[in-house]
Amino acid sequence: MSILDTKFYSLAEAKAKFSRVVEEAKNEDIIVTKNGIPAAVVVEYGKYLSMVKFLEEILDIYLLDIGNIPEYLEMKEKFFKYKKEKQEV
């Protein structure tokens, strides 16, 4: 999928058609713009979980590859703290 295939909605349009936006996100990524600037992306939940898992695995591989266990643990703690803070918002 390329950015050319991505569907765009203004924030006002996405609010007015939210059920439709969520339904369309099952088949394609949706970018929501605010004042013409991309502000959010709506993706299918399974795809979101796959992306997060991939990023976690890549982070683990990268941090282990540098061979610095204290730095690995520090970065992993920061990543999960950030993830937890975002979930609480």
C-alpha positions as CSV (number, residue, x, y, z in Angstrom):
1,M,0.0,0.0,0.0
2,S,1.3,3.5,-0.8
3,I,0.3,6.9,0.4
4,L,-1.4,7.4,-2.9
5,D,-3.9,4.6,-2.0
6,T,-4.6,6.0,1.4
7,K,-7.9,7.7,2.0
8,F,-8.0,11.1,3.6
9,Y,-10.8,12.7,5.7
10,S,-10.9,16.1,7.3
11,L,-11.5,16.1,11.0
12,A,-15.0,17.4,10.5
13,E,-15.9,14.9,7.9
14,A,-14.4,12.0,10.0
15,K,-16.5,13.1,13.0
16,A,-19.6,13.2,10.9
17,K,-19.0,9.8,9.3
18,F,-17.1,8.1,12.1
19,S,-18.8,4.7,11.7
20,R,-18.0,4.7,8.0
21,V,-14.4,5.7,8.7
22,V,-14.0,2.8,11.2
23,E,-15.6,0.4,8.7
24,E,-13.4,1.6,5.8
25,A,-10.3,1.2,8.1
26,K,-10.8,-2.6,8.0
27,N,-9.7,-2.5,4.4
28,E,-7.4,0.5,4.1
29,D,-5.6,3.0,6.3
30,I,-7.4,6.3,6.9
31,I,-5.6,9.6,7.5
32,V,-7.5,12.3,9.3
33,T,-6.4,15.9,8.7
34,K,-6.8,18.9,10.9
35,N,-6.5,22.2,9.0
36,G,-5.2,20.3,6.1
37,I,-2.4,18.7,8.0
38,P,-2.3,15.0,8.8
39,A,-3.2,14.6,12.5
40,A,-4.2,10.9,13.0
41,V,-4.3,7.6,11.3
42,V,-7.1,5.1,11.7
43,V,-6.0,1.5,11.1
44,E,-7.6,-1.9,11.6
45,Y,-6.9,-3.1,15.2
46,G,-5.2,-6.3,14.1
47,K,-2.8,-4.4,11.9
48,Y,-2.1,-2.0,14.8
49,L,-1.3,-4.9,17.1
50,S,1.0,-6.4,14.4
51,M,2.8,-3.1,14.0
52,V,3.3,-2.7,17.8
53,K,4.6,-6.3,18.1
54,F,7.0,-5.7,15.2
55,L,8.4,-2.5,16.7
56,E,8.9,-4.2,20.1
57,E,10.8,-7.1,18.4
58,I,12.9,-4.7,16.4
59,L,13.7,-2.7,19.5
60,D,14.7,-5.9,21.3
61,I,17.0,-7.0,18.4
62,Y,18.6,-3.5,18.1
63,L,19.2,-3.2,21.8
64,L,20.6,-6.7,22.2
65,D,22.7,-6.2,19.1
66,I,24.6,-3.2,20.6
67,G,25.6,-5.5,23.5
68,N,25.0,-3.0,26.2
69,I,22.7,-4.8,28.7
70,P,22.2,-1.7,31.0
71,E,21.3,0.4,28.0
72,Y,19.0,-2.3,26.7
73,L,17.1,-2.4,30.0
74,E,16.9,1.4,30.2
75,M,15.6,1.7,26.7
76,K,13.1,-1.1,27.2
77,E,11.8,0.6,30.4
78,K,11.4,3.9,28.6
79,F,9.5,2.2,25.7
80,F,7.1,0.5,28.0
81,K,6.6,3.5,30.2
82,Y,5.8,5.6,27.1
83,K,3.4,2.9,25.9
84,K,1.7,2.8,29.3
85,E,1.3,6.6,29.5
86,K,-0.3,6.6,26.0
87,Q,-2.8,3.9,27.0
88,E,-3.8,5.9,30.1
89,V,-4.6,9.0,28.1
